[in-house]
Structures are given as structure tokens and as C-alpha cells.
Amino acid sequence: MKDVPFVRLPKNVTVPWLVLFQCTASIFILYFEAKVAKPAFARGGGDAMFGLATTMMLGLVLNILWRNAIVDFICSPLTNLLTGGNEVSEKRPLYAGVISKRNRGEYGEASAEARKLVDEFPEDLEGVLLLAAIEAENRKDLQAAEITVNQFCDRPTAAPSEIAIALTQLADWHLKSADTAAASAVFQKIMDRFPSTKAAARAEQRLAQLGETAKTILAHRDCQRIMVPEGVRNIGLLESSSFLQPKAADPESLAETYIQHLAAHPHDLVAREKLATLYARDFKRLDLAEFELGQLINEAHHQPKQVAHWLNLLANFQIELGAEEATVRQTLEKIVERFNTLPVAKIAQRRLALLNNEFRGRQTSRMVKLGVYEQNIGLKCGLPARH
């Protein structure tokens, strides 16, 4: 039974019997007033005095029953501004004590207090990640952190987005400990549990770039001394220093590397974009670049900003490699059609309005051949002859 707004009850507590008693008593008082007090007052004389006294007593009883509700009803708009109303906010865990103990280095006490809060609020993701972080980062007990995360993820009421966040954090802890196999298993778990979702797409991207991520983490963790070879002496006196420039990577070998990587991880966005850029800039193959970028553009679960970036990149390649203006315009109009309510559509419209200028800027300026003049005219001796 819901609370009756005219009845003042303890906060966040519903007492049906009290409401029922007040309503029943009020009905009985009104009935007695209508059937006994009012007719007696209408008869006049001594009965009128009886009716008046009865009415006053019944009014006093009604006032006792409903005085708190009446006062609340009249004054609540003002008092609610000062007190926040009679509604009690949802009880939430307070992690300030846990964080304070963790910052002081009291990891055992912080873990025990966090465990109590997690047991009291088992569905709070913040507390679960805080406890797991203390176990993994401070107490170096990654197995305990994994158990904490898995217990949260195995709850039937856990939200899929929160499960993905918790598992991704667990994978990051595995990467920091140089256990790429365990991290790979966690990302695969996300993909298997939430197929065809944004969470699965992000996990697949992380899985595709797992090797580079592990190298970066290990480089930061295991800092080793780098021996720098001695440089070329008297470099300013050399006729040419071109031999010192690093050799450019072979486009064919790079393309082969990207193709092999995409065969194993076909949804790696970074590698596919690099391959498309390689096709366009080094091989001048607009058809191959369009094919690679088309796969990215037509995939689901990508952010509008990413899709707009790929369409703009495709337009750049089309302009650079001599495509017709109508083709480029059609590419940019796809951004406006797909995301007409987003800022990327306004940016595409501005580019469409200036597309003619962009084409003119890409055209090679016509070379004008000047006349042939006498060489070294300023180095000749003597003054010109006078006539």
C-alpha cells in the first residue's frame, strides 16, 4: 500500500493499519456529525448547544488525527527547500575510509573494509573494482582479484556493460603482469558472452592489438639501458649526409605484414586503415583503398566520428588520385545522410561548400617559360657603352 500524502508517517515507512484507523475514525466522525450534531443544532434551544458542543469536540478529534498531515501539506513547499523533503535517499556505500587506508599503505585493513562493503553492496561495480585493484595492484594477488571480478560477473542481475568493464580491467591487470595468454582469454570471454555488441567489438580490437600493448607495458616496466652508438664525426664538413637518413620501409613488405595480420584479426581498425593508406599513397591504387575503407565504413558498432573520419579519408584519396568531383561529393554526402543531426554532418557540409576550392588547390599550376637572358651579367667588368 502506498503512502497517503495527507498522513504524516515515519520516513520511508508505510503503516497500513494506522492509515486505516485514521480513515475509519474520520468516516465515523463525519457520519455522527451529519446524523446527530447537525440535526440537533438545527432544532435550536438546548439541542443547539448540544449540537455546537458536539461539533467542536468532533472537530478537535479530527484535528488530533490529521494535524500533522495538514501542517505538512501547508508548510512542505517551504520546509522541503531547507530539508530536502521527507524522502530518504538510496543508501550507498562510502569508500572514503578504504581509499584513505589504501593511500596510507594499510592494504590489509583496506582490503578487509572493502570486502565488508562489497558483501553489503554486491552489485556496486565501484566497490568491486576497488577491492580487486587493492588485491591486484597493492597486494600483488591477481588470483584473488580475478575471483572477485568473476563473482561479480556471475551474478544474474549484473548489467552487461558493467560486466564488460570489469573484465576489461581484469585483462589490463593480466597485461601488466606480462600474462598475455590470460588477457587474451578474458577478451575472448567478453566476445563469447556478448556477441555482436559494442563490448565485443572493443574486446576484439584490444585482442587484435594485444602484442603491441604488451610490448609497450613491458617497455615501461623493464626499463633497460640503451646503448647509443657514436655519431659521425665532423658531419658539417661532409659533402652529403644523405647516407645518414634512415631507410624507408618497403611498401610491399609493409602491405604483406598488414595483410597477414588482418587475416588473423580481420576487425583490427588501425591495421586496415594503415593498409588502405598504403594502397593509396604508395601504390596509387584507389580501388584497393576504397575496398579496405569500405569494410570499415560498413561495419556495425562503430562510432559516428570514426565513420566520418574514414569517409573524409576516402574523399582525400579520391581527390589525390584524380577521381571526379561528383564521386568525391557523393562520398561526403554519405556523412550528411547518415549523421544529419551530429556535428560531423555540419563539418561535411562546410567541406562540400568549399569542395571546388579544394579541387583547384590540388591541380598542378601551369608552368610559364620565361625568356633566355645573358648569364652572369652582374659579374662583368666595366660600364655599359654609351651611344
Number of C-alpha atoms within 10 A of each C-alpha: 7 8 14 12 11 15 18 18 17 9 10 10 9 14 12 12 9 12 18 11 12 15 14 11 15 17 12 12 18 16 12 15 18 13 11 15 23 18 14 20 19 11 11 12 10 11 16 17 14 17 21 16 14 19 21 13 13 18 15 12 15 16 13 10 17 16 16 14 18 16 12 18 14 10 11 17 11 12 13 13 9 9 10 12 13 15 10 9 8 6 7 10 14 11 15 9 13 23 19 12 16 17 11 9 12 14 18 15 14 23 23 13 18 25 20 12 20 22 13 12 15 16 17 17 20 14 22 23 21 20 24 29 21 23 22 20 14 16 15 13 14 20 12 16 24 20 12 20 21 15 12 23 20 10 12 8 9 15 12 15 11 16 22 24 15 22 22 20 18 24 24 20 21 21 22 18 19 16 14 19 12 17 26 19 13 22 26 15 16 23 21 11 15 16 12 12 14 17 22 21 20 20 23 21 18 19 22 22 17 17 12 11 17 19 13 11 15 15 11 10 12 8 8 8 6 6 6 6 6 6 8 10 8 7 11 9 8 9 7 9 11 7 7 10 7 7 7 6 8 9 15 13 10 14 18 12 14 21 16 12 16 17 11 10 18 16 19 22 19 12 20 22 19 17 23 27 23 20 22 22 15 12 15 15 16 20 12 17 25 22 12 18 22 16 15 20 17 10 10 12 13 15 9 17 15 14 22 22 14 19 24 18 20 24 21 15 23 21 19 16 14 13 14 11 15 9 13 21 16 12 18 24 18 16 25 19 10 14 17 15 10 13 13 20 22 15 14 22 17 11 16 17 11 11 17 11 11 14 14 10 10 11 11 7 8 6 6 6 6 6 5 6 7 6 8 7 8 7 7 9 7 6 6 7 5 4 3
